[in-house]
Amino acid sequence: MGSAGSVAPTAIAVAVVTDGEMVLVGRRGDDAREAPGCAEFPGGKQESGEDPAEAAARECLEETGIEVAVGAEIARVRAAGRDGAIEITFLEATPVDRGAAPRAPFRWVNRAELAGLRFPAANGAIVARLIAAGHGGSSPPGCQG
């Protein structure tokens, strides 16, 4: 698709943290550069030398205060960000301490509640899979931004 001189997409790693029927979800600030006001899973840019699993675990701990065990890759999604192409790696994760409470703006949400939240479009397939695994609901509306 791109030419030899094209810039590689920014690598983003996202932890999809589940604990039974609960999913760890946050809300982006209304002033966020990307997808303001949207629901989100913990994650962020991979640092130099980090693999997606390391980045997802680090970002989750930094953003939520919850240490996670990262499992299998769920999906890789390419999307257009405000500053160029991004490639998001979504990974399964579970909390190391099942009783841990996340820092705001993150909270535990029942899978059935996901249908009522607005996620960025790049998260659509992941959210639909989580809802289906929770036995109900429909696909959530997309979040623009």
Protein Blocks (a to p, Z undefined) as FASTA:
>chain_A
ZZfkbccddddddddddehjbccdddddfkbfbhghiacdddddddehiafklmmmmmmm
mmnopacdddddfbdcddddfkbccdddddddddfblmbccddfbdcddfklmmmpccdf
klmmmmmmmmmmnopajdddddeZZ
